[in-house]
Amino acid sequence: MSETKRKVPKLRFPGFTEDWEQRKFMMLLKKLIDYRGKTPKKLGETWSKDGHLALSAINVKMGHIDKTVETYYGDDNLYNKWMQGNHLYKGQVLMTMEAPMGNIAQIPDDEKYILSQRTIALVPNEEIIDDFLATVLMGSKFQGELLNKASGGTAKGVSQKTLNEILITIPTSRDEQYVISRFMKVFDNLITLHQRKLENLKLKKKALLQKLFPKNGEQFPELRFPGFTDSWEQRKLGEILKVNSGKDYKHLENGDIPVYGTGGYMLSVNEALSEVDAIGIGRKGTIDKPQYLKAPFWTVDTLFYLVPLEKYSCSLLYHLSNLIPWKKFDESTGVPSLSKSTIDGIQVNIPKDKKEQDTISMLFDRINNLITLHQRKLEHLQLQKKALLQQMFV
């Protein structure tokens, strides 16, 4: 018999040879806990400032519970009335049903939580391990089926009835389930480690930016490289750079010159709008995400490109632009927008000495390269996990 007919995965741990079984979603469960539509008011209670955290689609992320997103809390009275004895246990699988749909996470500890909006809790039957259930539901096959069967527009959702239409193939051996889920747990921990390293590096960069550039109204930064003692000068951006407009690219042919919009790289064409490096900042739409544009390049009409005058470092001004509160200068009541005159009038502090500009730039360039390296490692691990899930499941 072929592998497809036998329902076995392409990649399998040694010692397991039995066929996997196909089940409907609900057949995997002993119980599905769904309190959607419940409110404290219906129970004669109110939310409180502390107590038991309510877990909803806001803090149930893919693969973890985000406790930093403080939503609602309930006291003991609300907890008891709401949960009706259904205590959520450590390792139990939660799933968001809409806005966003399909996020899978497990309860991280033995704290008491309130199961809240747009989220359900799953209690698997005795044949299924919680960790394995979570791994299956995070897999691309189940997530793809979920998306295909979802209803709604932008905020897609799924019902319990629709869930039961999804077929899931699983190993009947709990030992095989355990080995698979244990392996994926180790992989997830590695991904989490790299995510934390990346976030810590970004936080360190943010802290250094604040310390190596003077605060508003001050002429000297808190931290400084040895050998530099002069006060910094305050300048309007219009005095140290030129704001240029992007243009339509549709008349151009395909080539190797990158075209950038407010969201970043779009495509490549055969002509350049600029032959010198510049800083991209949104004219309309996303106005608070500066981009370093390495020449040659083209920008669309919603993206300004800022070219520094000769005595100023483009790299330094790019790092400086990340400290500017661009949204504060929004001139629109609808879609965020900036004008050349507004950008020209923004005041910044900058070192007079070009050597100091270059020294600061070099540090942040190295940090950015390190961030990019960590980002690529993380993306590579996530792709490896995705590939493994596709080969280790039927």
C-alpha positions, 0 to 999 in steps of 0.5 A, a space after each residue: 500500500 502507498 504511504 498516502 493510503 496508509 495514512 502515515 507521515 513522511 517523517 517519523 520517529 523510529 519504532 512507530 509503524 502503525 497507521 494514523 487514524 482520521 477523526 472529526 474535530 469533536 471526536 478528539 474532545 471530551 469537552 469543549 468549553 465555550 463562554 462566548 456571549 457571557 458578560 459580567 452584567 448578565 451575572 450580576 457582577 462587574 469587572 475589577 482592577 485585579 483578581 483573575 485575568 480574563 483570557 480572550 482573543 486579545 491575549 491568546 496569541 499563536 503559541 503563548 498567552 500574553 499577560 502584558 496585554 491587560 484586559 479585564 479581571 474578575 473577583 472570586 464571585 465573578 470567577 465562580 459564577 462565570 467558570 461554573 467549576 470549569 477550572 482551566 488547568 496548566 497545559 490546557 489548549 485554548 483556541 480563538 474563534 474570531 478576530 483573530 481566528 485560529 490562535 492556539 495557546 496553552 495555559 502556562 500555569 495553575 493560576 485561575 483564569 476566566 475564559 472570555 470573549 472569542 475564545 474556547 477551551 478544549 479538553 481532549 479525550 483520554 487518547 489525546 495528549 494536550 501538548 499533541 493537540 496543541 501541536 496539531 492545531 497549530 499545524 498548517 494543515 488544520 490552519 488551512 482547513 480553518 481558513 477555508 471553512 471560515 465565514 465573514 469578511 475581514 474578521 473571519 470566524 468559525 462556529 463549533 458546527 464548522 469545526 466538526 467538519 474538519 478532519 484530523 489525522 492522528 497517531 493512536 499511540 500516546 507514546 508517539 504523540 508524546 515523542 512528537 509533542 516533546 520534540 516540537 516543544 524543544 523546537 518552540 523553546 528554541 524559537 522563543 529564545 531567539 525571539 527574546 534575544 531579538 526583543 532584548 537587542 531592540 530594547 537595548 538599541 532604543 535605550 542607546 538612542 535615547 542616551 546618545 542623542 540629547 533630550 529636548 532642549 538640551 545640547 549634550 547627550 547623556 552618553 558620549 564617545 571619548 574625544 568629543 566635547 562640543 555642544 550639539 547644534 539645533 537645526 531644522 530638518 530643512 537646514 540639513 536635508 532636502 525633502 524630495 517627492 516620489 513619483 509614479 513608476 508604472 511607465 518603467 520597465 522591469 529591472 534591478 532598481 528597487 521601488 519603495 513605498 510606505 510599506 517597504 520594497 515593492 518591485 524593481 524597475 529599470 530606472 533610478 529616481 535617486 543615485 544617492 542614499 536617502 531616508 524614506 518617510 511616508 507622505 501619506 498613510 504610514 508616516 512613522 516608519 523611516 526607511 534607509 534607502 540605499 541608492 540607486 532606488 525609486 520611491 512612489 508618490 506616497 513616500 518622500 525621500 530625504 537627502 542630507 546636505 553634504 556635511 551631514 551623515 545620512 546614516 546618523 539622520 536615519 537613526 535620528 529620524 527614529 526618535 522623531 514623533 512623526 505622528 505628532 506632525 500629522 496634518 490630516 483628520 483622516 489618512 495620516 499625512 505629512 507635507 514638505 513644509 512640516 518636515 522642513 520645520 521639525 527641529 532636531 539636535 545634531 553633532 557639529 563634528 562629522 567625525 562624531 556623526 560617523 562614530 555614532 552611525 557606525 555603532 547603530 549600523 552594527 546594532 542594526 546588522 545584528 538585529 537583521 542577523 537575529 531576525 533571519 535566524 528566527 525566520 529560518 527556525 520558523 520555516 524549519 518548524 513549518 517544514 517539519 510540521 508538514 512532514 511529521 503530520 498526515 
